[in-house]
Amino acid sequence: MKIIKEPSEVREYIRQKGLNREEIGFVPTMGYLHEGHLSLVRRCKQENSFCVVSIFVNPLQFGPSEDLAAYPRDFDRDSALLEKEGVDLLFAPREEDMYYPDFSTVVKENKLSRYMCGAFRPGHFDGVCTVVLKLFNIVQPGRAYFGQKDYQQLQVLKRMVRDLNVPVEVIGCPIVRDHDGLALSSRNVYLTEEQRKEALKIPKALEEAERLFKSGVKDVKALEAKVREILSEGDGLKVQYVEIRDAENLEEVNEIKGKVVIAVAAYVGKARLIDNKILES
């Protein structure tokens, strides 16, 4: 596995390899890898002849009171995992490699990013779109792989590449869960044993919403209320939002017709956790 830090060296390395865009698959990450990330890597390797992974904790997508400084990092562990998976190239830029001191250009998606996480994290998706477009420009992949746990991010990025004619296919991959049902996240490391028990209310609530939906409940407010009820049992979990929205454009719906996403964001201790489930009639 080749490790490169300089953006210009990535392009030169790919040029020397004689690779075209259609051969290159890409998995952008912020590191502290878990099985969810590795599932993206494995799919990338299955579908492409050359697999690139990036590790970059992007400061542009963290708000002033968020956990940029504390975000978990372990580059040696991550690189060992990626080498074991047979990754061809690991791109690990430094902040100064990605952003000039007088950096002043951002990419802004104006519709899908207003809702859900975007309503509580102003500027977050500007940071996501900007860094992902930069990474796409550097790596120049034909396909890029993202987890569906970050469902809104996935839809925002699909809209960005559509609207800006970026020649990259953005591929969403299923949520990977731990043995107890909790969606894998780098931030799970923040949880104490007791907090993890509280966090399990999130998948429990989503499963109950799915059960009710399959039993015939199509009313959005009723399903959202049931999820909130389960999440509000006890005082160990602070709900940020529970929303059911159109699965593609994330617009509000009153009744479930077609495909929707039910999405949750909640704090357990200092960990902000998100999860979702797709419902389709």
Steps between C-alpha positions, in 0.01 A plus 500: 500500500634838397454787750503856363445831681545757222199551268721560196679170562170311489428613145856429390493151654171419326635640171809283527280196562318575174161485670186654355208626706284192438757277672521703821274450800520735798400487868532836679526470881595699807688202638464307827370224278243238597326214322263744330790671325657167415175382339527800265860410423404140416225608265733752340755226437235269355381758249825673401849396399666774711382594851582835661413590861548844652538586867445866579325652802345794321490812720260675263209273600535547877319783678670718769358291788545159334759229560774575244785494753365192677399306188664155532812443291736203460681514168729202562205276585300627203781454250561144626130416453500643148816318403342175621198570280723542195445872441720630218542862608445681830476877463558668837540874449575752771271798554752734336502271194124538456440863597717800422537752786274742307259230378177675403293273271230259619243278330146556626197280439194715570204264535554151644756631749249731671318217676576250774870520595542814293247685715710436811849516348520818293780484246556128551394392153690788341808343656402151385430605141816707480736231626336222299516700177866578572570131563318405179711752308820359649427128472277516188309177567220352295314379811493612863351309794316642801309339784124543527525575872582855390188498283461874457867533409455231236204680341674839514807359325289331233333835436838678489647268235178521298477877511871565435543229234767323703584174317490284815236242587411541869407160640320453830575186701291340778536596866723259691390429856675356803382175658256694722346694209675834550609656171879504478651845543844632587329701774377184676840497671375792712228285660530351845342161562191664647476755220518224242192341657323836460618526138331169420166678528575647156496175297221371727283802417568472127416129504171574676415765239569246227282243676212745531539603137488137385188449713325776307584829675576753226446824692831684530421686822393181676821320404720794595320527835558131574871533429523805726312316775752215500799734484365707788474210745731594788734798478817356347431608144436851366304497175603757240255399229275220379380555143339304220578644157496410135791264443636687197435871541458501882183707479230468768228240454173458688425144401736228388457438129798355318843514663583705810777519756440522873804669649612561857770713659560490875766571757612232741748667729731698271443266205264621230360189332295472182311208353220436253278245336344491156126433481336425168136442414 
